[in-house]
Amino acid sequence: MQALNNFRANLHLAMRLQGVSQRTLGNQAGVNYVHINRILNRRASPSLAICESLANALGHTLEEMIRDPVEFQKNYLSAGARA
């Protein structure tokens, strides 16, 4: 459960830092933007495949996306924003 909570927090952070909307991310990942909204708002639990698609669309691995959000943000900012 903690991994899913980390994923949600890091998904939101990565989207914000990259300036990516739910609709744009959905188009890039092949996931309906309404489903992304439900994931972010804890109304849906994504499958592993969807998590991987969302992470990859943002230029991250699933492993990176389930890290502690503080660690994710430190690593993200030290590496520079990914386009």
mmCIF file of the N, C-alpha and C atoms, coordinates in Angstrom:
data_MODEL
# 
_entry.id   MODEL 
# 
loop_
_atom_site.group_PDB 
_atom_site.id 
_atom_site.type_symbol 
_atom_site.label_atom_id 
_atom_site.label_alt_id 
_atom_site.label_comp_id 
_atom_site.label_asym_id 
_atom_site.label_entity_id 
_atom_site.label_seq_id 
_atom_site.pdbx_PDB_ins_code 
_atom_site.Cartn_x 
_atom_site.Cartn_y 
_atom_site.Cartn_z 
_atom_site.occupancy 
_atom_site.B_iso_or_equiv 
_atom_site.pdbx_formal_charge 
_atom_site.auth_seq_id 
_atom_site.auth_comp_id 
_atom_site.auth_asym_id 
_atom_site.auth_atom_id 
_atom_site.pdbx_PDB_model_num 
ATOM 1   N N  . MET A 1 1  ? 0.816   -1.199 0.000   1.00 0.00 ? 1  MET A N  1 
ATOM 2   C CA . MET A 1 1  ? 0.000   0.000  0.000   1.00 0.00 ? 1  MET A CA 1 
ATOM 3   C C  . MET A 1 1  ? 0.863   1.269  0.000   1.00 0.00 ? 1  MET A C  1 
ATOM 4   N N  . GLN A 1 2  ? 1.987   1.218  0.729   1.00 0.00 ? 2  GLN A N  1 
ATOM 5   C CA . GLN A 1 2  ? 2.866   2.384  0.763   1.00 0.00 ? 2  GLN A CA 1 
ATOM 6   C C  . GLN A 1 2  ? 3.432   2.683  -0.623  1.00 0.00 ? 2  GLN A C  1 
ATOM 7   N N  . ALA A 1 3  ? 3.737   1.643  -1.372  1.00 0.00 ? 3  ALA A N  1 
ATOM 8   C CA . ALA A 1 3  ? 4.266   1.848  -2.725  1.00 0.00 ? 3  ALA A CA 1 
ATOM 9   C C  . ALA A 1 3  ? 3.246   2.592  -3.588  1.00 0.00 ? 3  ALA A C  1 
ATOM 10  N N  . LEU A 1 4  ? 1.976   2.254  -3.449  1.00 0.00 ? 4  LEU A N  1 
ATOM 11  C CA . LEU A 1 4  ? 0.935   2.929  -4.230  1.00 0.00 ? 4  LEU A CA 1 
ATOM 12  C C  . LEU A 1 4  ? 0.791   4.384  -3.799  1.00 0.00 ? 4  LEU A C  1 
ATOM 13  N N  . ASN A 1 5  ? 0.857   4.630  -2.505  1.00 0.00 ? 5  ASN A N  1 
ATOM 14  C CA . ASN A 1 5  ? 0.790   6.011  -2.018  1.00 0.00 ? 5  ASN A CA 1 
ATOM 15  C C  . ASN A 1 5  ? 1.984   6.820  -2.525  1.00 0.00 ? 5  ASN A C  1 
ATOM 16  N N  . ASN A 1 6  ? 3.166   6.215  -2.499  1.00 0.00 ? 6  ASN A N  1 
ATOM 17  C CA . ASN A 1 6  ? 4.362   6.880  -3.036  1.00 0.00 ? 6  ASN A CA 1 
ATOM 18  C C  . ASN A 1 6  ? 4.192   7.159  -4.525  1.00 0.00 ? 6  ASN A C  1 
ATOM 19  N N  . PHE A 1 7  ? 3.670   6.170  -5.248  1.00 0.00 ? 7  PHE A N  1 
ATOM 20  C CA . PHE A 1 7  ? 3.463   6.335  -6.682  1.00 0.00 ? 7  PHE A CA 1 
ATOM 21  C C  . PHE A 1 7  ? 2.556   7.529  -6.954  1.00 0.00 ? 7  PHE A C  1 
ATOM 22  N N  . ARG A 1 8  ? 1.452   7.619  -6.243  1.00 0.00 ? 8  ARG A N  1 
ATOM 23  C CA . ARG A 1 8  ? 0.516   8.727  -6.448  1.00 0.00 ? 8  ARG A CA 1 
ATOM 24  C C  . ARG A 1 8  ? 1.191   10.080 -6.187  1.00 0.00 ? 8  ARG A C  1 
ATOM 25  N N  . ALA A 1 9  ? 1.907   10.163 -5.077  1.00 0.00 ? 9  ALA A N  1 
ATOM 26  C CA . ALA A 1 9  ? 2.569   11.426 -4.726  1.00 0.00 ? 9  ALA A CA 1 
ATOM 27  C C  . ALA A 1 9  ? 3.612   11.804 -5.771  1.00 0.00 ? 9  ALA A C  1 
ATOM 28  N N  . ASN A 1 10 ? 4.399   10.827 -6.200  1.00 0.00 ? 10 ASN A N  1 
ATOM 29  C CA . ASN A 1 10 ? 5.453   11.091 -7.175  1.00 0.00 ? 10 ASN A CA 1 
ATOM 30  C C  . ASN A 1 10 ? 4.883   11.374 -8.562  1.00 0.00 ? 10 ASN A C  1 
ATOM 31  N N  . LEU A 1 11 ? 3.780   10.736 -8.893  1.00 0.00 ? 11 LEU A N  1 
ATOM 32  C CA . LEU A 1 11 ? 3.109   11.012 -10.165 1.00 0.00 ? 11 LEU A CA 1 
ATOM 33  C C  . LEU A 1 11 ? 2.666   12.468 -10.196 1.00 0.00 ? 11 LEU A C  1 
ATOM 34  N N  . HIS A 1 12 ? 2.043   12.901 -9.136  1.00 0.00 ? 12 HIS A N  1 
ATOM 35  C CA . HIS A 1 12 ? 1.581   14.286 -9.054  1.00 0.00 ? 12 HIS A CA 1 
ATOM 36  C C  . HIS A 1 12 ? 2.763   15.254 -9.144  1.00 0.00 ? 12 HIS A C  1 
ATOM 37  N N  . LEU A 1 13 ? 3.827   14.962 -8.406  1.00 0.00 ? 13 LEU A N  1 
ATOM 38  C CA . LEU A 1 13 ? 5.009   15.828 -8.415  1.00 0.00 ? 13 LEU A CA 1 
ATOM 39  C C  . LEU A 1 13 ? 5.644   15.902 -9.803  1.00 0.00 ? 13 LEU A C  1 
ATOM 40  N N  . ALA A 1 14 ? 5.846   14.762 -10.425 1.00 0.00 ? 14 ALA A N  1 
ATOM 41  C CA . ALA A 1 14 ? 6.476   14.734 -11.753 1.00 0.00 ? 14 ALA A CA 1 
ATOM 42  C C  . ALA A 1 14 ? 5.626   15.485 -12.776 1.00 0.00 ? 14 ALA A C  1 
ATOM 43  N N  . MET A 1 15 ? 4.315   15.303 -12.696 1.00 0.00 ? 15 MET A N  1 
ATOM 44  C CA . MET A 1 15 ? 3.425   16.022 -13.613 1.00 0.00 ? 15 MET A CA 1 
ATOM 45  C C  . MET A 1 15 ? 3.540   17.528 -13.404 1.00 0.00 ? 15 MET A C  1 
ATOM 46  N N  . ARG A 1 16 ? 3.555   17.939 -12.155 1.00 0.00 ? 16 ARG A N  1 
ATOM 47  C CA . ARG A 1 16 ? 3.630   19.366 -11.841 1.00 0.00 ? 16 ARG A CA 1 
ATOM 48  C C  . ARG A 1 16 ? 4.959   19.959 -12.307 1.00 0.00 ? 16 ARG A C  1 
ATOM 49  N N  . LEU A 1 17 ? 6.053   19.275 -12.001 1.00 0.00 ? 17 LEU A N  1 
ATOM 50  C CA . LEU A 1 17 ? 7.373   19.792 -12.371 1.00 0.00 ? 17 LEU A CA 1 
ATOM 51  C C  . LEU A 1 17 ? 7.585   19.836 -13.882 1.00 0.00 ? 17 LEU A C  1 
ATOM 52  N N  . GLN A 1 18 ? 6.949   18.917 -14.599 1.00 0.00 ? 18 GLN A N  1 
ATOM 53  C CA . GLN A 1 18 ? 7.096   18.891 -16.061 1.00 0.00 ? 18 GLN A CA 1 
ATOM 54  C C  . GLN A 1 18 ? 6.015   19.707 -16.766 1.00 0.00 ? 18 GLN A C  1 
ATOM 55  N N  . GLY A 1 19 ? 5.042   20.190 -15.995 1.00 0.00 ? 19 GLY A N  1 
ATOM 56  C CA . GLY A 1 19 ? 3.960   20.965 -16.594 1.00 0.00 ? 19 GLY A CA 1 
ATOM 57  C C  . GLY A 1 19 ? 3.067   20.132 -17.485 1.00 0.00 ? 19 GLY A C  1 
ATOM 58  N N  . VAL A 1 20 ? 2.854   18.875 -17.097 1.00 0.00 ? 20 VAL A N  1 
ATOM 59  C CA . VAL A 1 20 ? 2.063   17.943 -17.897 1.00 0.00 ? 20 VAL A CA 1 
ATOM 60  C C  . VAL A 1 20 ? 0.667   17.812 -17.285 1.00 0.00 ? 20 VAL A C  1 
ATOM 61  N N  . SER A 1 21 ? -0.352  17.997 -18.096 1.00 0.00 ? 21 SER A N  1 
ATOM 62  C CA . SER A 1 21 ? -1.724  17.847 -17.626 1.00 0.00 ? 21 SER A CA 1 
ATOM 63  C C  . SER A 1 21 ? -2.120  16.371 -17.606 1.00 0.00 ? 21 SER A C  1 
ATOM 64  N N  . GLN A 1 22 ? -3.200  16.087 -16.931 1.00 0.00 ? 22 GLN A N  1 
ATOM 65  C CA . GLN A 1 22 ? -3.712  14.713 -16.906 1.00 0.00 ? 22 GLN A CA 1 
ATOM 66  C C  . GLN A 1 22 ? -4.073  14.254 -18.313 1.00 0.00 ? 22 GLN A C  1 
ATOM 67  N N  . ARG A 1 23 ? -4.652  15.128 -19.081 1.00 0.00 ? 23 ARG A N  1 
ATOM 68  C CA . ARG A 1 23 ? -5.044  14.784 -20.454 1.00 0.00 ? 23 ARG A CA 1 
ATOM 69  C C  . ARG A 1 23 ? -3.815  14.485 -21.315 1.00 0.00 ? 23 ARG A C  1 
ATOM 70  N N  . THR A 1 24 ? -2.792  15.327 -21.214 1.00 0.00 ? 24 THR A N  1 
ATOM 71  C CA . THR A 1 24 ? -1.565  15.119 -21.992 1.00 0.00 ? 24 THR A CA 1 
ATOM 72  C C  . THR A 1 24 ? -0.880  13.826 -21.582 1.00 0.00 ? 24 THR A C  1 
ATOM 73  N N  . LEU A 1 25 ? -0.767  13.603 -20.273 1.00 0.00 ? 25 LEU A N  1 
ATOM 74  C CA . LEU A 1 25 ? -0.157  12.363 -19.796 1.00 0.00 ? 25 LEU A CA 1 
ATOM 75  C C  . LEU A 1 25 ? -0.939  11.162 -20.271 1.00 0.00 ? 25 LEU A C  1 
ATOM 76  N N  . GLY A 1 26 ? -2.249  11.264 -20.206 1.00 0.00 ? 26 GLY A N  1 
ATOM 77  C CA . GLY A 1 26 ? -3.091  10.165 -20.675 1.00 0.00 ? 26 GLY A CA 1 
ATOM 78  C C  . GLY A 1 26 ? -2.842  9.836  -22.131 1.00 0.00 ? 26 GLY A C  1 
ATOM 79  N N  . ASN A 1 27 ? -2.732  10.873 -22.958 1.00 0.00 ? 27 ASN A N  1 
ATOM 80  C CA . ASN A 1 27 ? -2.452  10.658 -24.386 1.00 0.00 ? 27 ASN A CA 1 
ATOM 81  C C  . ASN A 1 27 ? -1.091  10.000 -24.590 1.00 0.00 ? 27 ASN A C  1 
ATOM 82  N N  . GLN A 1 28 ? -0.086  10.437 -23.828 1.00 0.00 ? 28 GLN A N  1 
ATOM 83  C CA . GLN A 1 28 ? 1.258   9.892  -23.970 1.00 0.00 ? 28 GLN A CA 1 
ATOM 84  C C  . GLN A 1 28 ? 1.347   8.455  -23.464 1.00 0.00 ? 28 GLN A C  1 
ATOM 85  N N  . ALA A 1 29 ? 0.592   8.140  -22.405 1.00 0.00 ? 29 ALA A N  1 
ATOM 86  C CA . ALA A 1 29 ? 0.688   6.822  -21.778 1.00 0.00 ? 29 ALA A CA 1 
ATOM 87  C C  . ALA A 1 29 ? -0.372  5.843  -22.279 1.00 0.00 ? 29 ALA A C  1 
ATOM 88  N N  . GLY A 1 30 ? -1.345  6.327  -23.034 1.00 0.00 ? 30 GLY A N  1 
ATOM 89  C CA . GLY A 1 30 ? -2.420  5.463  -23.489 1.00 0.00 ? 30 GLY A CA 1 
ATOM 90  C C  . GLY A 1 30 ? -3.390  5.113  -22.372 1.00 0.00 ? 30 GLY A C  1 
ATOM 91  N N  . VAL A 1 31 ? -3.573  6.062  -21.447 1.00 0.00 ? 31 VAL A N  1 
ATOM 92  C CA . VAL A 1 31 ? -4.467  5.863  -20.301 1.00 0.00 ? 31 VAL A CA 1 
ATOM 93  C C  . VAL A 1 31 ? -5.467  7.012  -20.308 1.00 0.00 ? 31 VAL A C  1 
ATOM 94  N N  . ASN A 1 32 ? -6.735  6.709  -20.108 1.00 0.00 ? 32 ASN A N  1 
ATOM 95  C CA . ASN A 1 32 ? -7.761  7.739  -20.079 1.00 0.00 ? 32 ASN A CA 1 
ATOM 96  C C  . ASN A 1 32 ? -7.470  8.736  -18.960 1.00 0.00 ? 32 ASN A C  1 
ATOM 97  N N  . TYR A 1 33 ? -7.566  10.018 -19.272 1.00 0.00 ? 33 TYR A N  1 
ATOM 98  C CA . TYR A 1 33 ? -7.252  11.044 -18.272 1.00 0.00 ? 33 TYR A CA 1 
ATOM 99  C C  . TYR A 1 33 ? -8.182  10.992 -17.063 1.00 0.00 ? 33 TYR A C  1 
ATOM 100 N N  . VAL A 1 34 ? -9.399  10.513 -17.246 1.00 0.00 ? 34 VAL A N  1 
ATOM 101 C CA . VAL A 1 34 ? -10.326 10.372 -16.121 1.00 0.00 ? 34 VAL A CA 1 
ATOM 102 C C  . VAL A 1 34 ? -9.781  9.323  -15.149 1.00 0.00 ? 34 VAL A C  1 
ATOM 103 N N  . HIS A 1 35 ? -9.203  8.272  -15.678 1.00 0.00 ? 35 HIS A N  1 
ATOM 104 C CA . HIS A 1 35 ? -8.611  7.239  -14.825 1.00 0.00 ? 35 HIS A CA 1 
ATOM 105 C C  . HIS A 1 35 ? -7.410  7.806  -14.064 1.00 0.00 ? 35 HIS A C  1 
ATOM 106 N N  . ILE A 1 36 ? -6.617  8.644  -14.709 1.00 0.00 ? 36 ILE A N  1 
ATOM 107 C CA . ILE A 1 36 ? -5.484  9.283  -14.036 1.00 0.00 ? 36 ILE A CA 1 
ATOM 108 C C  . ILE A 1 36 ? -5.996  10.141 -12.883 1.00 0.00 ? 36 ILE A C  1 
ATOM 109 N N  . ASN A 1 37 ? -7.061  10.888 -13.126 1.00 0.00 ? 37 ASN A N  1 
ATOM 110 C CA . ASN A 1 37 ? -7.653  11.705 -12.075 1.00 0.00 ? 37 ASN A CA 1 
ATOM 111 C C  . ASN A 1 37 ? -8.102  10.839 -10.903 1.00 0.00 ? 37 ASN A C  1 
ATOM 112 N N  . ARG A 1 38 ? -8.712  9.716  -11.193 1.00 0.00 ? 38 ARG A N  1 
ATOM 113 C CA . ARG A 1 38 ? -9.169  8.807  -10.131 1.00 0.00 ? 38 ARG A CA 1 
ATOM 114 C C  . ARG A 1 38 ? -7.992  8.215  -9.359  1.00 0.00 ? 38 ARG A C  1 
ATOM 115 N N  . ILE A 1 39 ? -6.913  7.919  -10.054 1.00 0.00 ? 39 ILE A N  1 
ATOM 116 C CA . ILE A 1 39 ? -5.707  7.401  -9.393  1.00 0.00 ? 39 ILE A CA 1 
ATOM 117 C C  . ILE A 1 39 ? -5.158  8.460  -8.438  1.00 0.00 ? 39 ILE A C  1 
ATOM 118 N N  . LEU A 1 40 ? -5.001  9.674  -8.938  1.00 0.00 ? 40 LEU A N  1 
ATOM 119 C CA . LEU A 1 40 ? -4.444  10.752 -8.132  1.00 0.00 ? 40 LEU A CA 1 
ATOM 120 C C  . LEU A 1 40 ? -5.311  11.078 -6.920  1.00 0.00 ? 40 LEU A C  1 
ATOM 121 N N  . ASN A 1 41 ? -6.616  10.915 -7.054  1.00 0.00 ? 41 ASN A N  1 
ATOM 122 C CA . ASN A 1 41 ? -7.548  11.237 -5.978  1.00 0.00 ? 41 ASN A CA 1 
ATOM 123 C C  . ASN A 1 41 ? -7.972  10.025 -5.153  1.00 0.00 ? 41 ASN A C  1 
ATOM 124 N N  . ARG A 1 42 ? -7.214  8.943  -5.279  1.00 0.00 ? 42 ARG A N  1 
ATOM 125 C CA . ARG A 1 42 ? -7.414  7.734  -4.472  1.00 0.00 ? 42 ARG A CA 1 
ATOM 126 C C  . ARG A 1 42 ? -8.786  7.078  -4.666  1.00 0.00 ? 42 ARG A C  1 
ATOM 127 N N  . ARG A 1 43 ? -9.350  7.245  -5.840  1.00 0.00 ? 43 ARG A N  1 
ATOM 128 C CA . ARG A 1 43 ? -10.628 6.595  -6.147  1.00 0.00 ? 43 ARG A CA 1 
ATOM 129 C C  . ARG A 1 43 ? -10.450 5.390  -7.056  1.00 0.00 ? 43 ARG A C  1 
ATOM 130 N N  . ALA A 1 44 ? -9.189  5.127  -7.442  1.00 0.00 ? 44 ALA A N  1 
ATOM 131 C CA . ALA A 1 44 ? -8.888  3.954  -8.269  1.00 0.00 ? 44 ALA A CA 1 
ATOM 132 C C  . ALA A 1 44 ? -7.482  3.479  -7.934  1.00 0.00 ? 44 ALA A C  1 
ATOM 133 N N  . SER A 1 45 ? -7.300  2.185  -8.011  1.00 0.00 ? 45 SER A N  1 
ATOM 134 C CA . SER A 1 45 ? -5.979  1.577  -7.843  1.00 0.00 ? 45 SER A CA 1 
ATOM 135 C C  . SER A 1 45 ? -5.527  1.072  -9.205  1.00 0.00 ? 45 SER A C  1 
ATOM 136 N N  . PRO A 1 46 ? -4.455  1.626  -9.731  1.00 0.00 ? 46 PRO A N  1 
ATOM 137 C CA . PRO A 1 46 ? -4.016  1.252  -11.078 1.00 0.00 ? 46 PRO A CA 1 
ATOM 138 C C  . PRO A 1 46 ? -3.351  -0.116 -11.109 1.00 0.00 ? 46 PRO A C  1 
ATOM 139 N N  . SER A 1 47 ? -3.424  -0.746 -12.257 1.00 0.00 ? 47 SER A N  1 
ATOM 140 C CA . SER A 1 47 ? -2.702  -2.000 -12.461 1.00 0.00 ? 47 SER A CA 1 
ATOM 141 C C  . SER A 1 47 ? -1.217  -1.689 -12.589 1.00 0.00 ? 47 SER A C  1 
ATOM 142 N N  . LEU A 1 48 ? -0.408  -2.704 -12.463 1.00 0.00 ? 48 LEU A N  1 
ATOM 143 C CA . LEU A 1 48 ? 1.035   -2.554 -12.623 1.00 0.00 ? 48 LEU A CA 1 
ATOM 144 C C  . LEU A 1 48 ? 1.364   -2.034 -14.023 1.00 0.00 ? 48 LEU A C  1 
ATOM 145 N N  . ALA A 1 49 ? 0.657   -2.527 -15.022 1.00 0.00 ? 49 ALA A N  1 
ATOM 146 C CA . ALA A 1 49 ? 0.898   -2.091 -16.407 1.00 0.00 ? 49 ALA A CA 1 
ATOM 147 C C  . ALA A 1 49 ? 0.608   -0.603 -16.575 1.00 0.00 ? 49 ALA A C  1 
ATOM 148 N N  . ILE A 1 50 ? -0.458  -0.118 -15.961 1.00 0.00 ? 50 ILE A N  1 
ATOM 149 C CA . ILE A 1 50 ? -0.788  1.308  -16.055 1.00 0.00 ? 50 ILE A CA 1 
ATOM 150 C C  . ILE A 1 50 ? 0.252   2.134  -15.323 1.00 0.00 ? 50 ILE A C  1 
ATOM 151 N N  . CYS A 1 51 ? 0.684   1.675  -14.153 1.00 0.00 ? 51 CYS A N  1 
ATOM 152 C CA . CYS A 1 51 ? 1.736   2.386  -13.419 1.00 0.00 ? 51 CYS A CA 1 
ATOM 153 C C  . CYS A 1 51 ? 2.991   2.506  -14.266 1.00 0.00 ? 51 CYS A C  1 
ATOM 154 N N  . GLU A 1 52 ? 3.376   1.427  -14.915 1.00 0.00 ? 52 GLU A N  1 
ATOM 155 C CA . GLU A 1 52 ? 4.570   1.450  -15.774 1.00 0.00 ? 52 GLU A CA 1 
ATOM 156 C C  . GLU A 1 52 ? 4.392   2.401  -16.949 1.00 0.00 ? 52 GLU A C  1 
ATOM 157 N N  . SER A 1 53 ? 3.217   2.388  -17.563 1.00 0.00 ? 53 SER A N  1 
ATOM 158 C CA . SER A 1 53 ? 2.948   3.279  -18.700 1.00 0.00 ? 53 SER A CA 1 
ATOM 159 C C  . SER A 1 53 ? 3.029   4.733  -18.289 1.00 0.00 ? 53 SER A C  1 
ATOM 160 N N  . LEU A 1 54 ? 2.447   5.066  -17.143 1.00 0.00 ? 54 LEU A N  1 
ATOM 161 C CA . LEU A 1 54 ? 2.472   6.447  -16.658 1.00 0.00 ? 54 LEU A CA 1 
ATOM 162 C C  . LEU A 1 54 ? 3.893   6.878  -16.304 1.00 0.00 ? 54 LEU A C  1 
ATOM 163 N N  . ALA A 1 55 ? 4.614   6.010  -15.607 1.00 0.00 ? 55 ALA A N  1 
ATOM 164 C CA . ALA A 1 55 ? 6.001   6.319  -15.236 1.00 0.00 ? 55 ALA A CA 1 
ATOM 165 C C  . ALA A 1 55 ? 6.853   6.543  -16.483 1.00 0.00 ? 55 ALA A C  1 
ATOM 166 N N  . ASN A 1 56 ? 6.754   5.628  -17.438 1.00 0.00 ? 56 ASN A N  1 
ATOM 167 C CA . ASN A 1 56 ? 7.544   5.733  -18.667 1.00 0.00 ? 56 ASN A CA 1 
ATOM 168 C C  . ASN A 1 56 ? 7.207   6.975  -19.469 1.00 0.00 ? 56 ASN A C  1 
ATOM 169 N N  . ALA A 1 57 ? 5.926   7.341  -19.506 1.00 0.00 ? 57 ALA A N  1 
ATOM 170 C CA . ALA A 1 57 ? 5.518   8.542  -20.242 1.00 0.00 ? 57 ALA A CA 1 
ATOM 171 C C  . ALA A 1 57 ? 6.129   9.803  -19.632 1.00 0.00 ? 57 ALA A C  1 
ATOM 172 N N  . LEU A 1 58 ? 6.428   9.745  -18.329 1.00 0.00 ? 58 LEU A N  1 
ATOM 173 C CA . LEU A 1 58 ? 7.055   10.877 -17.657 1.00 0.00 ? 58 LEU A CA 1 
ATOM 174 C C  . LEU A 1 58 ? 8.575   10.769 -17.621 1.00 0.00 ? 58 LEU A C  1 
ATOM 175 N N  . GLY A 1 59 ? 9.118   9.730  -18.255 1.00 0.00 ? 59 GLY A N  1 
ATOM 176 C CA . GLY A 1 59 ? 10.565  9.559  -18.317 1.00 0.00 ? 59 GLY A CA 1 
ATOM 177 C C  . GLY A 1 59 ? 11.171  8.919  -17.088 1.00 0.00 ? 59 GLY A C  1 
ATOM 178 N N  . HIS A 1 60 ? 10.381  8.169  -16.344 1.00 0.00 ? 60 HIS A N  1 
ATOM 179 C CA . HIS A 1 60 ? 10.846  7.511  -15.126 1.00 0.00 ? 60 HIS A CA 1 
ATOM 180 C C  . HIS A 1 60 ? 10.584  6.019  -15.198 1.00 0.00 ? 60 HIS A C  1 
ATOM 181 N N  . THR A 1 61 ? 11.262  5.293  -14.334 1.00 0.00 ? 61 THR A N  1 
ATOM 182 C CA . THR A 1 61 ? 10.975  3.874  -14.182 1.00 0.00 ? 61 THR A CA 1 
ATOM 183 C C  . THR A 1 61 ? 9.948   3.720  -13.068 1.00 0.00 ? 61 THR A C  1 
ATOM 184 N N  . LEU A 1 62 ? 9.313   2.587  -13.032 1.00 0.00 ? 62 LEU A N  1 
ATOM 185 C CA . LEU A 1 62 ? 8.369   2.305  -11.949 1.00 0.00 ? 62 LEU A CA 1 
ATOM 186 C C  . LEU A 1 62 ? 9.104   2.284  -10.621 1.00 0.00 ? 62 LEU A C  1 
ATOM 187 N N  . GLU A 1 63 ? 10.310  1.750  -10.620 1.00 0.00 ? 63 GLU A N  1 
ATOM 188 C CA . GLU A 1 63 ? 11.108  1.710  -9.395  1.00 0.00 ? 63 GLU A CA 1 
ATOM 189 C C  . GLU A 1 63 ? 11.324  3.115  -8.832  1.00 0.00 ? 63 GLU A C  1 
ATOM 190 N N  . GLU A 1 64 ? 11.622  4.063  -9.704  1.00 0.00 ? 64 GLU A N  1 
ATOM 191 C CA . GLU A 1 64 ? 11.805  5.453  -9.251  1.00 0.00 ? 64 GLU A CA 1 
ATOM 192 C C  . GLU A 1 64 ? 10.506  6.022  -8.684  1.00 0.00 ? 64 GLU A C  1 
ATOM 193 N N  . MET A 1 65 ? 9.409   5.682  -9.323  1.00 0.00 ? 65 MET A N  1 
ATOM 194 C CA . MET A 1 65 ? 8.121   6.274  -8.953  1.00 0.00 ? 65 MET A CA 1 
ATOM 195 C C  . MET A 1 65 ? 7.547   5.744  -7.641  1.00 0.00 ? 65 MET A C  1 
ATOM 196 N N  . ILE A 1 66 ? 8.053   4.616  -7.152  1.00 0.00 ? 66 ILE A N  1 
ATOM 197 C CA . ILE A 1 66 ? 7.527   4.104  -5.882  1.00 0.00 ? 66 ILE A CA 1 
ATOM 198 C C  . ILE A 1 66 ? 8.449   4.415  -4.705  1.00 0.00 ? 66 ILE A C  1 
ATOM 199 N N  . ARG A 1 67 ? 9.511   5.171  -4.959  1.00 0.00 ? 67 ARG A N  1 
ATOM 200 C CA . ARG A 1 67 ? 10.401  5.593  -3.878  1.00 0.00 ? 67 ARG A CA 1 
ATOM 201 C C  . ARG A 1 67 ? 9.673   6.574  -2.960  1.00 0.00 ? 67 ARG A C  1 
ATOM 202 N N  . ASP A 1 68 ? 10.252  6.750  -1.784  1.00 0.00 ? 68 ASP A N  1 
ATOM 203 C CA . ASP A 1 68 ? 9.743   7.760  -0.863  1.00 0.00 ? 68 ASP A CA 1 
ATOM 204 C C  . ASP A 1 68 ? 9.699   9.102  -1.597  1.00 0.00 ? 68 ASP A C  1 
ATOM 205 N N  . PRO A 1 69 ? 8.595   9.836  -1.480  1.00 0.00 ? 69 PRO A N  1 
ATOM 206 C CA . PRO A 1 69 ? 8.482   11.102 -2.224  1.00 0.00 ? 69 PRO A CA 1 
ATOM 207 C C  . PRO A 1 69 ? 9.590   12.111 -1.938  1.00 0.00 ? 69 PRO A C  1 
ATOM 208 N N  . VAL A 1 70 ? 10.099  12.148 -0.715  1.00 0.00 ? 70 VAL A N  1 
ATOM 209 C CA . VAL A 1 70 ? 11.195  13.080 -0.400  1.00 0.00 ? 70 VAL A CA 1 
ATOM 210 C C  . VAL A 1 70 ? 12.443  12.680 -1.183  1.00 0.00 ? 70 VAL A C  1 
ATOM 211 N N  . GLU A 1 71 ? 12.744  11.387 -1.209  1.00 0.00 ? 71 GLU A N  1 
ATOM 212 C CA . GLU A 1 71 ? 13.898  10.892 -1.968  1.00 0.00 ? 71 GLU A CA 1 
ATOM 213 C C  . GLU A 1 71 ? 13.690  11.114 -3.468  1.00 0.00 ? 71 GLU A C  1 
ATOM 214 N N  . PHE A 1 72 ? 12.478  10.846 -3.946  1.00 0.00 ? 72 PHE A N  1 
ATOM 215 C CA . PHE A 1 72 ? 12.167  11.043 -5.366  1.00 0.00 ? 72 PHE A CA 1 
ATOM 216 C C  . PHE A 1 72 ? 12.406  12.494 -5.755  1.00 0.00 ? 72 PHE A C  1 
ATOM 217 N N  . GLN A 1 73 ? 11.913  13.423 -4.932  1.00 0.00 ? 73 GLN A N  1 
ATOM 218 C CA . GLN A 1 73 ? 12.064  14.834 -5.256  1.00 0.00 ? 73 GLN A CA 1 
ATOM 219 C C  . GLN A 1 73 ? 13.531  15.242 -5.237  1.00 0.00 ? 73 GLN A C  1 
ATOM 220 N N  . LYS A 1 74 ? 14.297  14.769 -4.265  1.00 0.00 ? 74 LYS A N  1 
ATOM 221 C CA . LYS A 1 74 ? 15.725  15.089 -4.214  1.00 0.00 ? 74 LYS A CA 1 
ATOM 222 C C  . LYS A 1 74 ? 16.437  14.592 -5.461  1.00 0.00 ? 74 LYS A C  1 
ATOM 223 N N  . ASN A 1 75 ? 16.182  13.329 -5.821  1.00 0.00 ? 75 ASN A N  1 
ATOM 224 C CA . ASN A 1 75 ? 16.815  12.743 -7.014  1.00 0.00 ? 75 ASN A CA 1 
ATOM 225 C C  . ASN A 1 75 ? 16.356  13.451 -8.287  1.00 0.00 ? 75 ASN A C  1 
ATOM 226 N N  . TYR A 1 76 ? 15.091  13.776 -8.337  1.00 0.00 ? 76 TYR A N  1 
ATOM 227 C CA . TYR A 1 76 ? 14.521  14.437 -9.511  1.00 0.00 ? 76 TYR A CA 1 
ATOM 228 C C  . TYR A 1 76 ? 15.158  15.811 -9.715  1.00 0.00 ? 76 TYR A C  1 
ATOM 229 N N  . LEU A 1 77 ? 15.236  16.565 -8.639  1.00 0.00 ? 77 LEU A N  1 
ATOM 230 C CA . LEU A 1 77 ? 15.777  17.929 -8.748  1.00 0.00 ? 77 LEU A CA 1 
ATOM 231 C C  . LEU A 1 77 ? 17.284  17.917 -8.974  1.00 0.00 ? 77 LEU A C  1 
ATOM 232 N N  . SER A 1 78 ? 17.997  16.953 -8.396  1.00 0.00 ? 78 SER A N  1 
ATOM 233 C CA . SER A 1 78 ? 19.448  16.904 -8.605  1.00 0.00 ? 78 SER A CA 1 
ATOM 234 C C  . SER A 1 78 ? 19.792  16.468 -10.031 1.00 0.00 ? 78 SER A C  1 
ATOM 235 N N  . ALA A 1 79 ? 18.936  15.658 -10.641 1.00 0.00 ? 79 ALA A N  1 
ATOM 236 C CA . ALA A 1 79 ? 19.162  15.206 -12.021 1.00 0.00 ? 79 ALA A CA 1 
ATOM 237 C C  . ALA A 1 79 ? 18.672  16.223 -13.037 1.00 0.00 ? 79 ALA A C  1 
ATOM 238 N N  . GLY A 1 80 ? 17.858  17.177 -12.605 1.00 0.00 ? 80 GLY A N  1 
ATOM 239 C CA . GLY A 1 80 ? 17.261  18.141 -13.531 1.00 0.00 ? 80 GLY A CA 1 
ATOM 240 C C  . GLY A 1 80 ? 15.966  17.587 -14.078 1.00 0.00 ? 80 GLY A C  1 
ATOM 241 N N  . ALA A 1 81 ? 15.048  18.443 -14.380 1.00 0.00 ? 81 ALA A N  1 
ATOM 242 C CA . ALA A 1 81 ? 13.742  18.016 -14.909 1.00 0.00 ? 81 ALA A CA 1 
ATOM 243 C C  . ALA A 1 81 ? 13.934  17.297 -16.231 1.00 0.00 ? 81 ALA A C  1 
ATOM 244 N N  . ARG A 1 82 ? 13.225  16.206 -16.374 1.00 0.00 ? 82 ARG A N  1 
ATOM 245 C CA . ARG A 1 82 ? 13.285  15.429 -17.630 1.00 0.00 ? 82 ARG A CA 1 
ATOM 246 C C  . ARG A 1 82 ? 12.186  15.886 -18.547 1.00 0.00 ? 82 ARG A C  1 
ATOM 247 N N  . ALA A 1 83 ? 12.529  16.009 -19.794 1.00 0.00 ? 83 ALA A N  1 
ATOM 248 C CA . ALA A 1 83 ? 11.525  16.466 -20.771 1.00 0.00 ? 83 ALA A CA 1 
ATOM 249 C C  . ALA A 1 83 ? 10.737  15.313 -21.317 1.00 0.00 ? 83 ALA A C  1 
# 
